[in-house]
Amino acid sequence: MVTRVVIGDIPVDVVLKDIRNIHLSVHPPAGRVRLSAPVGMDIDTLRLYAISRLGWIKKQQRKLRGQERETPREYLNRESHYLWGKRYLLKIVEREAPSAVDVQHSAILLYIRPDASQEKKQSLLDAWYRKQLKAAIPDLIALWEKRVGVRVNEFGIKKMKTKWGTCNPDARRIWVNLELAKKPKECLEYIVVHEMVHLLEHHHNERFIALMDDMLPKWHSLRDDLNRLPVKHEEWEY
């Protein structure tokens, strides 16, 4: 069950669930605020916690609301799509044959049956983007395992609305956002390194920053470049 509290003029959705720690998050595109907390926590305690993080909440909301966002994709001819930071025009090729995706010059060719729905087109392009990432990530992991001094047991790719990557230090597993196939490869490398460094240091503290500075000195500029690029249009649903 969701309980809504208002901090100043900011509504905060509070959800009590079977977790150990409080988790505060701000979601795109409008900056909706969600506070997840362990079952049994007092609502007034959570209200005070949200008040203590009010400055951070407002900062995240300003960042989300100011970020350039793509218009929703309709998967039509001559619509702009991206691969590794380069813009391509989508070309729909209808045929009575198995579906496929190819790149030719400045076009992404989507071979599809004439009656294919928009959802089917999206699914095929998503699968194609996933394939690009699956081909690129293993070499990056192999390169950076030696430099960072960690071992990655597994990597995965998934759609994420609020993060470019994440990791599970115990399982030594890293995840990257499917949208990274659309960004420059340097941005993918930055996220892979970022998550691998989290296998050494779980938190974004001074040690983490020092490790990143040592491993990838230009990570600040790569982070800024990634955050300046247009992101996928998303409406967050709880």
ZADO-1210 file (C-alpha; in nm, 4 decimals, padded with zeros to 6 digits):
<atoms>
<atom x="00.0000" y="00.0000" z="00.0000" code="MET" pos="1"/>
<atom x="00.1220" y="00.3496" z="-00.0879" code="VAL" pos="2"/>
<atom x="00.0905" y="00.6322" z="00.1655" code="THR" pos="3"/>
<atom x="00.1444" y="00.9842" z="00.0390" code="ARG" pos="4"/>
<atom x="00.3052" y="01.2507" z="00.2579" code="VAL" pos="5"/>
<atom x="00.3844" y="01.6064" z="00.1527" code="VAL" pos="6"/>
<atom x="00.7199" y="01.7647" z="00.2352" code="ILE" pos="7"/>
<atom x="00.6908" y="02.1366" z="00.1682" code="GLY" pos="8"/>
<atom x="00.5209" y="02.1284" z="-00.1709" code="ASP" pos="9"/>
<atom x="00.6666" y="01.7920" z="-00.2752" code="ILE" pos="10"/>
<atom x="00.4491" y="01.4787" z="-00.2551" code="PRO" pos="11"/>
<atom x="00.6374" y="01.1663" z="-00.1457" code="VAL" pos="12"/>
<atom x="00.4936" y="00.8183" z="-00.1991" code="ASP" pos="13"/>
<atom x="00.5862" y="00.5966" z="00.0979" code="VAL" pos="14"/>
<atom x="00.5832" y="00.2190" z="00.0529" code="VAL" pos="15"/>
<atom x="00.6440" y="-00.0253" z="00.3393" code="LEU" pos="16"/>
<atom x="00.7862" y="-00.3562" z="00.2218" code="LYS" pos="17"/>
<atom x="01.0024" y="-00.6502" z="00.3247" code="ASP" pos="18"/>
<atom x="01.3415" y="-00.4759" z="00.3019" code="ILE" pos="19"/>
<atom x="01.6152" y="-00.3901" z="00.5521" code="ARG" pos="20"/>
<atom x="01.6970" y="-00.0300" z="00.4663" code="ASN" pos="21"/>
<atom x="01.5264" y="00.2917" z="00.3624" code="ILE" pos="22"/>
<atom x="01.5542" y="00.3691" z="-00.0084" code="HIS" pos="23"/>
<atom x="01.4732" y="00.7135" z="-00.1467" code="LEU" pos="24"/>
<atom x="01.4406" y="00.7603" z="-00.5229" code="SER" pos="25"/>
<atom x="01.3360" y="01.0304" z="-00.7699" code="VAL" pos="26"/>
<atom x="01.1918" y="00.9079" z="-01.0987" code="HIS" pos="27"/>
<atom x="01.1711" y="01.0504" z="-01.4509" code="PRO" pos="28"/>
<atom x="01.0418" y="01.2370" z="-01.6276" code="PRO" pos="29"/>
<atom x="00.8663" y="01.4695" z="-01.3808" code="ALA" pos="30"/>
<atom x="01.0658" y="01.3851" z="-01.0681" code="GLY" pos="31"/>
<atom x="00.8138" y="01.1786" z="-00.8701" code="ARG" pos="32"/>
<atom x="00.9513" y="01.0836" z="-00.5286" code="VAL" pos="33"/>
<atom x="00.9258" y="00.7362" z="-00.3771" code="ARG" pos="34"/>
<atom x="01.0413" y="00.6299" z="-00.0313" code="LEU" pos="35"/>
<atom x="01.0605" y="00.2551" z="00.0333" code="SER" pos="36"/>
<atom x="01.1090" y="00.1467" z="00.3946" code="ALA" pos="37"/>
<atom x="01.0962" y="-00.1677" z="00.6126" code="PRO" pos="38"/>
<atom x="00.7562" y="-00.2811" z="00.7329" code="VAL" pos="39"/>
<atom x="00.6768" y="-00.1401" z="01.0753" code="GLY" pos="40"/>
<atom x="00.8616" y="00.1911" z="01.0439" code="MET" pos="41"/>
<atom x="00.6737" y="00.4891" z="01.1814" code="ASP" pos="42"/>
<atom x="00.5412" y="00.7329" z="00.9191" code="ILE" pos="43"/>
<atom x="00.6601" y="01.0347" z="01.1210" code="ASP" pos="44"/>
<atom x="01.0128" y="00.8929" z="01.1299" code="THR" pos="45"/>
<atom x="01.0018" y="00.8532" z="00.7526" code="LEU" pos="46"/>
<atom x="00.8671" y="01.2053" z="00.7120" code="ARG" pos="47"/>
<atom x="01.1657" y="01.3406" z="00.9071" code="LEU" pos="48"/>
<atom x="01.4002" y="01.1314" z="00.6937" code="TYR" pos="49"/>
<atom x="01.2509" y="01.2788" z="00.3763" code="ALA" pos="50"/>
<atom x="01.2823" y="01.6303" z="00.5194" code="ILE" pos="51"/>
<atom x="01.6517" y="01.5666" z="00.5905" code="SER" pos="52"/>
<atom x="01.6999" y="01.4739" z="00.2223" code="ARG" pos="53"/>
<atom x="01.4931" y="01.7597" z="00.0817" code="LEU" pos="54"/>
<atom x="01.7926" y="01.9353" z="-00.0730" code="GLY" pos="55"/>
<atom x="01.8960" y="01.6162" z="-00.2536" code="TRP" pos="56"/>
<atom x="01.5381" y="01.5550" z="-00.3732" code="ILE" pos="57"/>
<atom x="01.5126" y="01.9040" z="-00.5241" code="LYS" pos="58"/>
<atom x="01.8521" y="01.8670" z="-00.6919" code="LYS" pos="59"/>
<atom x="01.7479" y="01.5379" z="-00.8543" code="GLN" pos="60"/>
<atom x="01.4183" y="01.6844" z="-00.9677" code="GLN" pos="61"/>
<atom x="01.5914" y="01.9826" z="-01.1319" code="ARG" pos="62"/>
<atom x="01.8291" y="01.7470" z="-01.3115" code="LYS" pos="63"/>
<atom x="01.5507" y="01.5213" z="-01.4417" code="LEU" pos="64"/>
<atom x="01.3252" y="01.8056" z="-01.5518" code="ARG" pos="65"/>
<atom x="01.6117" y="01.9792" z="-01.7298" code="GLY" pos="66"/>
<atom x="01.7329" y="01.6692" z="-01.9137" code="GLN" pos="67"/>
<atom x="01.6629" y="01.6511" z="-02.2839" code="GLU" pos="68"/>
<atom x="01.4354" y="01.3601" z="-02.3711" code="ARG" pos="69"/>
<atom x="01.3548" y="01.1912" z="-02.6968" code="GLU" pos="70"/>
<atom x="00.9990" y="01.2041" z="-02.8194" code="THR" pos="71"/>
<atom x="00.8350" y="00.8593" z="-02.7982" code="PRO" pos="72"/>
<atom x="00.9475" y="00.6355" z="-03.0841" code="ARG" pos="73"/>
<atom x="00.6787" y="00.5281" z="-03.3332" code="GLU" pos="74"/>
<atom x="00.9033" y="00.3054" z="-03.5497" code="TYR" pos="75"/>
<atom x="00.8191" y="00.4782" z="-03.8754" code="LEU" pos="76"/>
<atom x="01.0225" y="00.5329" z="-04.1904" code="ASN" pos="77"/>
<atom x="01.2892" y="00.8037" z="-04.1585" code="ARG" pos="78"/>
<atom x="01.2533" y="00.8200" z="-03.7813" code="GLU" pos="79"/>
<atom x="01.5845" y="00.8885" z="-03.6022" code="SER" pos="80"/>
<atom x="01.7455" y="00.6033" z="-03.4125" code="HIS" pos="81"/>
<atom x="02.0964" y="00.5766" z="-03.2704" code="TYR" pos="82"/>
<atom x="02.3737" y="00.3200" z="-03.2513" code="LEU" pos="83"/>
<atom x="02.6965" y="00.3925" z="-03.0582" code="TRP" pos="84"/>
<atom x="02.6187" y="00.7632" z="-03.0567" code="GLY" pos="85"/>
<atom x="02.5633" y="00.7917" z="-03.4324" code="LYS" pos="86"/>
<atom x="02.2272" y="00.8945" z="-03.5778" code="ARG" pos="87"/>
<atom x="02.0609" y="00.6665" z="-03.8330" code="TYR" pos="88"/>
<atom x="01.7306" y="00.6890" z="-04.0180" code="LEU" pos="89"/>
<atom x="01.5007" y="00.3919" z="-03.9780" code="LEU" pos="90"/>
<atom x="01.3959" y="00.2194" z="-04.2995" code="LYS" pos="91"/>
<atom x="01.1071" y="-00.0248" z="-04.2751" code="ILE" pos="92"/>
<atom x="01.1326" y="-00.3054" z="-04.5310" code="VAL" pos="93"/>
<atom x="00.8183" y="-00.5159" z="-04.5433" code="GLU" pos="94"/>
<atom x="00.8522" y="-00.8732" z="-04.6642" code="ARG" pos="95"/>
<atom x="00.7040" y="-01.2169" z="-04.6117" code="GLU" pos="96"/>
<atom x="01.0159" y="-01.3584" z="-04.4514" code="ALA" pos="97"/>
<atom x="01.1781" y="-01.3835" z="-04.1068" code="PRO" pos="98"/>
<atom x="01.2415" y="-01.0503" z="-03.9372" code="SER" pos="99"/>
<atom x="01.5907" y="-00.8999" z="-03.9274" code="ALA" pos="100"/>
<atom x="01.7814" y="-00.5790" z="-03.8570" code="VAL" pos="101"/>
<atom x="02.0792" y="-00.4493" z="-04.0534" code="ASP" pos="102"/>
<atom x="02.2822" y="-00.1294" z="-04.0867" code="VAL" pos="103"/>
<atom x="02.3652" y="00.0157" z="-04.4272" code="GLN" pos="104"/>
<atom x="02.5424" y="00.3497" z="-04.4507" code="HIS" pos="105"/>
<atom x="02.3233" y="00.5975" z="-04.2588" code="SER" pos="106"/>
<atom x="02.0177" y="00.3736" z="-04.2262" code="ALA" pos="107"/>
<atom x="01.8988" y="00.1037" z="-03.9889" code="ILE" pos="108"/>
<atom x="01.7001" y="-00.1421" z="-04.1981" code="LEU" pos="109"/>
<atom x="01.4183" y="-00.3208" z="-04.0193" code="LEU" pos="110"/>
<atom x="01.2936" y="-00.6181" z="-04.2211" code="TYR" pos="111"/>
<atom x="00.9463" y="-00.7021" z="-04.0998" code="ILE" pos="112"/>
<atom x="00.6230" y="-00.8669" z="-04.2120" code="ARG" pos="113"/>
<atom x="00.3605" y="-00.6238" z="-04.3473" code="PRO" pos="114"/>
<atom x="00.1185" y="-00.6758" z="-04.0581" code="ASP" pos="115"/>
<atom x="00.3787" y="-00.6258" z="-03.7811" code="ALA" pos="116"/>
<atom x="00.2671" y="-00.4083" z="-03.4917" code="SER" pos="117"/>
<atom x="00.4595" y="-00.1190" z="-03.3383" code="GLN" pos="118"/>
<atom x="00.5274" y="-00.3390" z="-03.0348" code="GLU" pos="119"/>
<atom x="00.6797" y="-00.6056" z="-03.2595" code="LYS" pos="120"/>
<atom x="00.9049" y="-00.3499" z="-03.4269" code="LYS" pos="121"/>
<atom x="01.0208" y="-00.2212" z="-03.0893" code="GLN" pos="122"/>
<atom x="01.0839" y="-00.5743" z="-02.9650" code="SER" pos="123"/>
<atom x="01.2998" y="-00.6565" z="-03.2680" code="LEU" pos="124"/>
<atom x="01.5062" y="-00.3397" z="-03.2356" code="LEU" pos="125"/>
<atom x="01.5478" y="-00.3942" z="-02.8613" code="ASP" pos="126"/>
<atom x="01.6738" y="-00.7483" z="-02.9288" code="ALA" pos="127"/>
<atom x="01.9144" y="-00.6119" z="-03.1888" code="TRP" pos="128"/>
<atom x="02.0481" y="-00.3486" z="-02.9478" code="TYR" pos="129"/>
<atom x="02.0908" y="-00.6190" z="-02.6848" code="ARG" pos="130"/>
<atom x="02.2943" y="-00.8221" z="-02.9347" code="LYS" pos="131"/>
<atom x="02.5254" y="-00.5231" z="-02.9962" code="GLN" pos="132"/>
<atom x="02.5911" y="-00.4883" z="-02.6243" code="LEU" pos="133"/>
<atom x="02.6462" y="-00.8608" z="-02.5764" code="LYS" pos="134"/>
<atom x="02.9138" y="-00.8459" z="-02.8451" code="ALA" pos="135"/>
<atom x="03.0873" y="-00.5377" z="-02.6995" code="ALA" pos="136"/>
<atom x="03.0834" y="-00.5974" z="-02.3232" code="ILE" pos="137"/>
<atom x="03.2978" y="-00.9146" z="-02.2878" code="PRO" pos="138"/>
<atom x="03.6072" y="-00.7470" z="-02.4360" code="ASP" pos="139"/>
<atom x="03.5636" y="-00.4495" z="-02.2040" code="LEU" pos="140"/>
<atom x="03.5302" y="-00.6740" z="-01.9002" code="ILE" pos="141"/>
<atom x="03.8373" y="-00.8772" z="-01.9998" code="ALA" pos="142"/>
<atom x="04.0408" y="-00.5581" z="-02.0451" code="LEU" pos="143"/>
<atom x="03.9341" y="-00.3959" z="-01.7199" code="TRP" pos="144"/>
<atom x="03.9472" y="-00.7048" z="-01.4999" code="GLU" pos="145"/>
<atom x="04.3257" y="-00.6830" z="-01.5264" code="LYS" pos="146"/>
<atom x="04.3366" y="-00.3100" z="-01.4607" code="ARG" pos="147"/>
<atom x="04.0846" y="-00.2994" z="-01.1755" code="VAL" pos="148"/>
<atom x="04.1972" y="-00.6293" z="-01.0249" code="GLY" pos="149"/>
<atom x="03.8546" y="-00.7888" z="-00.9924" code="VAL" pos="150"/>
<atom x="03.6756" y="-01.0846" z="-01.1434" code="ARG" pos="151"/>
<atom x="03.3295" y="-01.0475" z="-01.2976" code="VAL" pos="152"/>
<atom x="03.1355" y="-01.3726" z="-01.2816" code="ASN" pos="153"/>
<atom x="02.8477" y="-01.2613" z="-01.4989" code="GLU" pos="154"/>
<atom x="02.7027" y="-00.9602" z="-01.6793" code="PHE" pos="155"/>
<atom x="02.3508" y="-00.8821" z="-01.7893" code="GLY" pos="156"/>
<atom x="02.1587" y="-00.6260" z="-01.9924" code="ILE" pos="157"/>
<atom x="01.8196" y="-00.4890" z="-01.8962" code="LYS" pos="158"/>
<atom x="01.5981" y="-00.1882" z="-01.9342" code="LYS" pos="159"/>
<atom x="01.6490" y="00.0549" z="-01.6474" code="MET" pos="160"/>
<atom x="01.4589" y="00.3782" z="-01.6017" code="LYS" pos="161"/>
<atom x="01.6790" y="00.5516" z="-01.3447" code="THR" pos="162"/>
<atom x="02.0281" y="00.3987" z="-01.3743" code="LYS" pos="163"/>
<atom x="02.2866" y="00.3393" z="-01.6448" code="TRP" pos="164"/>
<atom x="02.4245" y="00.0386" z="-01.4609" code="GLY" pos="165"/>
<atom x="02.4215" y="-00.1552" z="-01.1372" code="THR" pos="166"/>
<atom x="02.6051" y="-00.4441" z="-00.9760" code="CYS" pos="167"/>
<atom x="02.5702" y="-00.7222" z="-00.7220" code="ASN" pos="168"/>
<atom x="02.9031" y="-00.7350" z="-00.5353" code="PRO" pos="169"/>
<atom x="02.8268" y="-01.0666" z="-00.3640" code="ASP" pos="170"/>
<atom x="02.7471" y="-01.2435" z="-00.6917" code="ALA" pos="171"/>
<atom x="03.0135" y="-01.0374" z="-00.8757" code="ARG" pos="172"/>
<atom x="02.7534" y="-00.9623" z="-01.1398" code="ARG" pos="173"/>
<atom x="02.7163" y="-00.6340" z="-01.3285" code="ILE" pos="174"/>
<atom x="02.4186" y="-00.5038" z="-01.5249" code="TRP" pos="175"/>
<atom x="02.4089" y="-00.2341" z="-01.7911" code="VAL" pos="176"/>
<atom x="02.1176" y="-00.0370" z="-01.9302" code="ASN" pos="177"/>
<atom x="01.9974" y="-00.1447" z="-02.2753" code="LEU" pos="178"/>
<atom x="01.9962" y="00.2228" z="-02.3781" code="GLU" pos="179"/>
<atom x="02.3780" y="00.2279" z="-02.3688" code="LEU" pos="180"/>
<atom x="02.3842" y="00.0646" z="-02.7141" code="ALA" pos="181"/>
<atom x="02.2617" y="00.4013" z="-02.8431" code="LYS" pos="182"/>
<atom x="02.5363" y="00.6026" z="-02.6731" code="LYS" pos="183"/>
<atom x="02.9056" y="00.6399" z="-02.7699" code="PRO" pos="184"/>
<atom x="03.1129" y="00.3323" z="-02.6857" code="LYS" pos="185"/>
<atom x="03.3243" y="00.5402" z="-02.4460" code="GLU" pos="186"/>
<atom x="03.0101" y="00.5859" z="-02.2356" code="CYS" pos="187"/>
<atom x="02.9542" y="00.2102" z="-02.2236" code="LEU" pos="188"/>
<atom x="03.3153" y="00.1629" z="-02.1149" code="GLU" pos="189"/>
<atom x="03.2726" y="00.4204" z="-01.8374" code="TYR" pos="190"/>
<atom x="02.9662" y="00.2404" z="-01.7000" code="ILE" pos="191"/>
<atom x="03.1370" y="-00.0997" z="-01.7146" code="VAL" pos="192"/>
<atom x="03.4387" y="00.0379" z="-01.5270" code="VAL" pos="193"/>
<atom x="03.2115" y="00.2185" z="-01.2780" code="HIS" pos="194"/>
<atom x="03.0291" y="-00.1029" z="-01.1895" code="GLU" pos="195"/>
<atom x="03.3511" y="-00.3061" z="-01.1733" code="MET" pos="196"/>
<atom x="03.5027" y="-00.0555" z="-00.9304" code="VAL" pos="197"/>
<atom x="03.1933" y="-00.1066" z="-00.7150" code="HIS" pos="198"/>
<atom x="03.3178" y="-00.4642" z="-00.6669" code="LEU" pos="199"/>
<atom x="03.6047" y="-00.3050" z="-00.4728" code="LEU" pos="200"/>
<atom x="03.4080" y="-00.0261" z="-00.3060" code="GLU" pos="201"/>
<atom x="03.0294" y="-00.0496" z="-00.2738" code="HIS" pos="202"/>
<atom x="02.9601" y="00.3171" z="-00.1975" code="HIS" pos="203"/>
<atom x="03.0098" y="00.6443" z="-00.3830" code="HIS" pos="204"/>
<atom x="03.2566" y="00.7665" z="-00.1248" code="ASN" pos="205"/>
<atom x="03.6055" y="00.9188" z="-00.1337" code="GLU" pos="206"/>
<atom x="03.7679" y="00.5790" z="-00.1869" code="ARG" pos="207"/>
<atom x="03.5417" y="00.5081" z="-00.4837" code="PHE" pos="208"/>
<atom x="03.6203" y="00.8464" z="-00.6390" code="ILE" pos="209"/>
<atom x="03.9947" y="00.7935" z="-00.5842" code="ALA" pos="210"/>
<atom x="03.9774" y="00.4508" z="-00.7497" code="LEU" pos="211"/>
<atom x="03.7877" y="00.5906" z="-01.0480" code="MET" pos="212"/>
<atom x="04.0350" y="00.8795" z="-01.0788" code="ASP" pos="213"/>
<atom x="04.3188" y="00.6282" z="-01.0865" code="ASP" pos="214"/>
<atom x="04.1557" y="00.3780" z="-01.3235" code="MET" pos="215"/>
<atom x="03.9812" y="00.6141" z="-01.5656" code="LEU" pos="216"/>
<atom x="04.0982" y="00.9749" z="-01.5181" code="PRO" pos="217"/>
<atom x="03.8476" y="01.1174" z="-01.7680" code="LYS" pos="218"/>
<atom x="03.5480" y="00.9529" z="-01.6046" code="TRP" pos="219"/>
<atom x="03.4044" y="01.2862" z="-01.4894" code="HIS" pos="220"/>
<atom x="03.3788" y="01.4163" z="-01.8463" code="SER" pos="221"/>
<atom x="03.2375" y="01.0845" z="-01.9706" code="LEU" pos="222"/>
<atom x="02.9741" y="01.0942" z="-01.6977" code="ARG" pos="223"/>
<atom x="02.8830" y="01.4502" z="-01.7907" code="ASP" pos="224"/>
<atom x="02.8683" y="01.3617" z="-02.1618" code="ASP" pos="225"/>
<atom x="02.6387" y="01.0680" z="-02.0877" code="LEU" pos="226"/>
<atom x="02.4086" y="01.2752" z="-01.8710" code="ASN" pos="227"/>
<atom x="02.3882" y="01.5498" z="-02.1352" code="ARG" pos="228"/>
<atom x="02.2791" y="01.3131" z="-02.4116" code="LEU" pos="229"/>
<atom x="01.9053" y="01.2795" z="-02.4772" code="PRO" pos="230"/>
<atom x="01.7511" y="00.9933" z="-02.2851" code="VAL" pos="231"/>
<atom x="01.4575" y="00.7739" z="-02.3707" code="LYS" pos="232"/>
<atom x="01.1140" y="00.9155" z="-02.3064" code="HIS" pos="233"/>
<atom x="00.9760" y="00.7299" z="-02.0041" code="GLU" pos="234"/>
<atom x="00.6682" y="00.7655" z="-01.7905" code="GLU" pos="235"/>
<atom x="00.7443" y="00.5955" z="-01.4597" code="TRP" pos="236"/>
<atom x="00.4744" y="00.3646" z="-01.3314" code="GLU" pos="237"/>
<atom x="00.4806" y="00.2319" z="-00.9757" code="TYR" pos="238"/>
</atoms>
